[in-house]
Amino acid sequence: MISGKQKRAAIMVKRQERRERERIARQRPPALVPPPPRDSLPVDVSQLAPNNSYGPGLPRFAQHGYYVDQWYACVDCGKHEVWTAGQQKWWYETAKGYIDSIAIRCKPCRVIRRSGRTISKKNNDNNKGSNAS
């Protein structure tokens, strides 16, 4: 059997060992965070469009804290393009684009798609005006 005095002594030794381990752990330098890639731009999370989602929260670029160039293939013509960090920053922070959206069309295909919309809208507006009389 161990006496109360011996139990207290063992407890004190364990406490002292734990304190020493904690002191050594505090002295270690924190893990180094890798620097962002060379052509990246920082993310200003306060400038992103509001997101009322129940999802996991911020998208990957916001979690990392920087935008990086992304390759994509145009869905219309199949041409491979780069969505640059500057274009992403403009889209998400200035134009307030939806944070889960990504580039899917190259510039020429976007222009063609938009011109088709305006032509059909003009046709619809002309038809509405002629039906009113």
Backbone bond lengths (Angstrom), bond angles and torsions (degrees), N, CA, C in turn:
res aa  C-N    CA-C-N  psi(-1)  N-CA   C-N-CA  omega(-1)  CA-C   N-CA-C  phi
1 M - - - 1.453 - - 1.513 110.19 -
2 I 1.337 112.97 145.95 1.460 119.44 179.42 1.521 107.96 -103.92
3 S 1.311 114.39 136.03 1.461 118.61 179.18 1.529 110.57 -78.17
4 G 1.318 116.37 165.69 1.459 121.93 178.80 1.518 111.61 -59.83
5 K 1.328 116.18 -36.98 1.466 120.86 179.35 1.524 110.71 -64.25
6 Q 1.329 117.18 -40.28 1.459 121.55 179.52 1.538 111.03 -69.57
7 K 1.350 116.58 -38.58 1.465 120.26 177.63 1.525 110.21 -62.11
8 R 1.340 116.07 -46.28 1.469 120.44 178.69 1.511 111.56 -60.13
9 A 1.308 116.80 -40.49 1.463 120.98 179.38 1.530 110.33 -63.85
10 A 1.342 118.34 -42.27 1.458 121.64 178.79 1.529 110.63 -65.17
11 I 1.331 117.06 -40.82 1.466 121.38 178.02 1.517 110.40 -62.44
12 M 1.317 116.88 -42.88 1.469 121.06 -179.55 1.531 111.17 -64.50
13 V 1.337 117.02 -38.13 1.464 120.63 178.18 1.522 109.93 -64.42
14 K 1.357 117.33 -44.33 1.470 120.98 178.29 1.524 111.20 -62.16
15 R 1.305 117.47 -41.86 1.465 120.86 178.50 1.522 111.08 -61.99
16 Q 1.323 115.68 -43.54 1.462 120.27 -179.83 1.530 110.56 -63.44
17 E 1.337 117.13 -41.27 1.469 120.35 178.36 1.538 110.46 -63.81
18 R 1.346 117.28 -42.29 1.459 121.14 179.59 1.533 110.86 -63.78
19 R 1.320 116.92 -43.18 1.469 120.61 178.06 1.526 111.43 -60.87
20 E 1.329 115.61 -39.38 1.468 119.97 179.75 1.536 110.34 -66.77
21 R 1.327 117.86 -42.17 1.477 121.04 176.92 1.534 110.66 -61.99
22 E 1.331 117.93 -43.15 1.473 121.51 179.37 1.528 111.01 -64.57
23 R 1.339 116.79 -38.43 1.463 120.44 179.53 1.527 110.27 -64.82
24 I 1.318 116.91 -42.24 1.469 121.41 178.80 1.530 110.18 -65.65
25 A 1.336 117.26 -40.10 1.468 120.72 179.66 1.525 110.96 -64.10
26 R 1.319 117.62 -36.64 1.474 120.76 178.80 1.517 111.80 -69.30
27 Q 1.332 118.23 -26.59 1.457 121.32 -177.53 1.520 112.48 -79.06
28 R 1.352 118.55 -20.03 1.459 121.11 179.81 1.523 109.69 -66.95
29 P 1.301 115.86 140.92 1.465 117.28 176.86 1.527 109.53 -67.75
30 P 1.333 117.38 147.56 1.460 119.59 179.30 1.532 110.39 -64.99
31 A 1.325 114.81 157.28 1.463 119.83 179.74 1.530 108.69 -60.71
32 L 1.313 115.48 136.56 1.458 119.99 -178.30 1.523 110.33 -75.04
33 V 1.318 115.49 133.74 1.461 121.34 176.72 1.526 107.00 -89.68
34 P 1.323 117.27 128.50 1.464 118.06 -178.81 1.530 110.56 -64.55
35 P 1.317 117.43 144.23 1.463 119.48 179.10 1.524 110.51 -68.73
36 P 1.326 117.22 153.29 1.467 118.82 178.57 1.522 110.94 -65.98
37 P 1.325 117.61 157.63 1.472 120.68 179.10 1.528 112.00 -58.28
38 R 1.314 116.07 162.26 1.460 122.46 -171.62 1.531 113.89 -60.58
39 D 1.324 118.32 -47.32 1.463 120.98 -175.10 1.525 112.58 -96.84
40 S 1.318 117.98 26.78 1.460 120.53 -177.69 1.525 110.77 -89.64
41 L 1.331 114.97 161.30 1.466 122.35 176.35 1.520 108.33 -125.29
42 P 1.334 118.30 144.83 1.466 120.15 -178.82 1.526 112.00 -71.24
43 V 1.322 115.95 150.51 1.463 122.75 177.63 1.522 108.94 -95.05
44 D 1.337 116.84 132.10 1.460 122.09 172.00 1.521 106.64 -103.26
45 V 1.325 117.12 95.50 1.457 122.31 -173.19 1.526 111.28 -61.01
46 S 1.318 118.35 -30.04 1.463 120.74 -179.54 1.524 111.89 -67.11
47 Q 1.328 118.19 -19.61 1.460 121.83 -179.12 1.531 113.51 -92.39
48 L 1.330 117.77 -5.77 1.457 120.63 -179.70 1.524 110.19 -71.62
49 A 1.339 116.35 153.42 1.466 121.43 177.87 1.523 108.93 -64.35
50 P 1.336 116.98 145.87 1.467 119.25 178.55 1.520 110.60 -59.60
51 N 1.322 115.78 142.25 1.457 121.19 -178.19 1.518 107.95 -128.73
52 N 1.313 117.01 105.53 1.467 121.16 179.68 1.521 109.45 -95.81
53 S 1.296 115.98 65.30 1.451 121.49 -175.00 1.515 110.33 -112.58
54 Y 1.325 114.70 149.96 1.461 119.99 173.91 1.514 110.47 -91.83
55 G 1.310 116.70 6.45 1.456 122.14 -176.84 1.517 112.16 -70.29
56 P 1.327 115.44 -166.03 1.459 120.42 -174.65 1.525 114.13 -69.44
57 G 1.313 119.37 -5.92 1.456 120.61 178.22 1.501 111.91 113.86
58 L 1.316 115.89 -132.32 1.455 120.66 -175.89 1.524 111.89 -71.93
59 P 1.330 116.80 148.66 1.467 119.46 176.34 1.527 110.61 -69.35
60 R 1.315 115.35 169.79 1.460 121.26 -174.33 1.534 112.69 -57.53
61 F 1.363 117.37 -42.18 1.465 118.29 -177.75 1.519 111.33 -63.21
62 A 1.320 117.86 -34.40 1.464 120.25 179.50 1.529 110.91 -74.95
63 Q 1.308 117.42 -34.09 1.463 120.70 177.21 1.522 110.80 -65.58
64 H 1.349 116.75 -39.27 1.458 120.68 178.55 1.525 110.80 -72.90
65 G 1.321 117.25 -32.13 1.453 120.81 178.62 1.518 114.15 95.40
66 Y 1.337 117.91 7.76 1.463 119.93 178.82 1.523 110.87 -154.78
67 Y 1.335 115.04 154.18 1.459 122.47 174.51 1.525 108.53 -92.64
68 V 1.322 116.77 142.09 1.465 121.87 175.10 1.524 108.38 -129.13
69 D 1.334 116.50 155.42 1.457 121.18 177.94 1.530 109.58 -62.17
70 Q 1.351 116.03 137.69 1.460 121.31 -179.93 1.522 109.93 -125.88
71 W 1.318 115.50 134.39 1.464 121.07 175.23 1.516 108.68 -85.24
72 Y 1.344 115.95 144.31 1.456 121.27 174.09 1.517 108.89 -150.33
73 A 1.323 116.32 160.55 1.466 122.32 176.10 1.524 107.48 -109.35
74 C 1.317 116.84 129.91 1.460 122.23 179.42 1.530 108.97 -61.18
75 V 1.338 116.67 133.24 1.464 119.94 -178.13 1.522 112.09 -73.67
76 D 1.334 118.19 -20.55 1.454 120.86 -178.94 1.530 112.41 -88.28
77 C 1.327 117.29 -51.86 1.468 119.91 -174.58 1.529 113.44 -107.06
78 G 1.321 119.14 -13.43 1.456 122.32 178.43 1.521 114.50 82.90
79 K 1.339 117.46 2.97 1.462 121.48 -179.61 1.529 110.01 -68.57
80 H 1.328 116.67 137.99 1.468 121.10 178.32 1.524 109.34 -86.41
81 E 1.325 115.86 129.33 1.457 122.60 -177.90 1.524 109.58 -133.76
82 V 1.334 115.03 168.96 1.461 121.47 176.40 1.521 108.25 -115.42
83 W 1.329 115.52 129.01 1.464 121.31 172.00 1.518 105.54 -94.02
84 T 1.334 116.51 103.80 1.459 120.77 -170.93 1.524 111.63 -72.26
85 A 1.319 115.04 161.97 1.464 120.80 178.77 1.527 110.53 -61.37
86 G 1.330 117.74 -38.17 1.456 121.25 178.48 1.520 112.15 -64.34
87 Q 1.334 116.85 -40.79 1.459 120.53 177.57 1.526 110.80 -65.76
88 Q 1.322 116.36 -39.19 1.460 119.88 178.21 1.522 110.67 -64.94
89 K 1.319 117.13 -44.24 1.463 120.90 179.45 1.526 110.14 -59.00
90 W 1.326 116.78 -44.28 1.461 120.34 179.00 1.527 110.36 -62.71
91 W 1.341 116.76 -46.01 1.459 120.71 -176.09 1.521 111.82 -62.99
92 Y 1.321 117.52 -47.98 1.456 120.44 -174.72 1.530 113.28 -79.37
93 E 1.328 118.11 -37.53 1.460 120.27 -172.72 1.526 114.18 -98.51
94 T 1.324 118.14 -38.76 1.460 120.45 -177.58 1.529 110.89 -89.84
95 A 1.338 117.14 -51.57 1.467 121.25 -178.58 1.526 111.34 -79.93
96 K 1.335 118.05 -8.62 1.464 124.09 179.88 1.523 111.75 58.00
97 G 1.335 116.01 43.03 1.459 121.24 177.61 1.514 111.05 -66.87
98 Y 1.335 115.45 153.24 1.459 121.46 178.93 1.531 109.33 -58.50
99 I 1.324 117.42 133.25 1.463 120.21 -170.29 1.522 114.48 -70.12
100 D 1.322 117.80 -15.00 1.460 119.62 177.84 1.519 112.08 -96.76
101 S 1.337 117.98 2.23 1.464 120.28 -179.32 1.525 110.48 -85.79
102 I 1.343 114.88 152.97 1.460 121.29 177.88 1.519 108.46 -137.68
103 A 1.318 117.18 166.00 1.460 121.80 178.34 1.523 109.06 -72.93
104 I 1.362 115.77 134.99 1.471 119.22 178.53 1.528 111.72 -131.30
105 R 1.349 117.86 -12.71 1.467 120.73 -179.74 1.524 110.38 -126.14
106 C 1.343 115.04 144.58 1.463 119.92 175.37 1.530 108.83 -76.20
107 K 1.316 116.99 167.68 1.461 122.14 -176.58 1.528 113.02 -57.46
108 P 1.352 119.93 -49.69 1.476 118.82 179.92 1.538 112.70 -59.67
109 C 1.313 117.82 -39.54 1.466 120.47 179.86 1.524 111.39 -69.27
110 R 1.333 118.01 -35.01 1.464 120.59 175.42 1.521 110.60 -64.06
111 V 1.339 117.11 -41.72 1.464 121.00 179.51 1.529 110.04 -63.10
112 I 1.323 117.23 -44.23 1.463 121.03 179.15 1.530 110.21 -62.57
113 R 1.317 116.65 -44.54 1.461 120.53 -179.07 1.528 110.84 -62.91
114 R 1.320 117.24 -42.94 1.467 120.42 179.77 1.525 111.75 -67.20
115 S 1.331 117.61 -39.53 1.461 119.62 179.90 1.523 109.74 -65.05
116 G 1.312 118.60 -36.51 1.458 121.73 176.38 1.510 111.69 -63.42
117 R 1.312 117.22 -36.88 1.461 121.05 178.32 1.522 110.88 -66.42
118 T 1.336 116.71 -45.00 1.469 119.07 -176.99 1.518 110.75 -67.68
119 I 1.321 118.28 -36.64 1.470 120.98 178.39 1.523 109.89 -64.33
120 S 1.331 117.02 -47.02 1.462 119.20 -179.44 1.525 111.04 -66.78
121 K 1.317 118.02 -34.25 1.464 120.65 178.31 1.525 110.01 -67.10
122 K 1.361 117.12 -41.05 1.467 120.13 177.74 1.520 110.17 -62.87
123 N 1.332 117.54 -41.17 1.466 120.89 177.94 1.518 111.37 -62.24
124 N 1.318 116.73 -42.12 1.462 120.95 178.49 1.517 110.73 -64.72
125 D 1.341 117.41 -41.23 1.467 120.77 179.16 1.521 110.57 -65.03
126 N 1.343 117.60 -40.21 1.464 120.93 178.11 1.531 110.98 -64.70
127 N 1.303 117.25 -40.85 1.471 120.68 179.59 1.515 111.50 -66.29
128 K 1.307 117.63 -37.44 1.465 120.63 178.84 1.520 110.50 -65.89
129 G 1.333 116.82 -39.99 1.468 120.21 -179.75 1.507 111.65 -65.81
130 S 1.333 119.52 -37.22 1.467 122.12 -177.91 1.529 110.96 -75.02
131 N 1.324 118.32 -27.76 1.466 121.27 -179.93 1.526 111.78 -78.40
132 A 1.327 117.16 -20.97 1.457 120.44 -176.00 1.525 112.03 -70.45
133 S 1.358 120.34 -27.35 1.451 120.73 -175.68 1.503 113.88 -87.53
